[in-house]
Amino acid sequence: MKNKTGKYLIIIGFVLSVLSPFHILVIGVPPYLVGCMVLLKSDENENSKALWILSPVFLWLPVMSILYYYFD
């Protein structure tokens, strides 16, 4: 249950930070950090934890750039 909750919070934080880049620290980062903490406390393997925690960090700029290129 912990790993699903953590994953959902990470996804919510990622989506909110991509949709509102000017308020990223206020809106997107808190659910992401809570999701990371919950996921780190879960019993999932280390590779999966690292993938779930680091992938939004590396995908944020390309996804935001693509969205703003097409919707601007």
Secondary structure, DSSP 8 states (H G I E B T S, - for coil): -HHHHHHHHHHHHHHHHHH-GGGIIIIIHHHHHHHHHHHHHSS--HHHHHHHHHHHHHHHHHHHHHHHHHH-
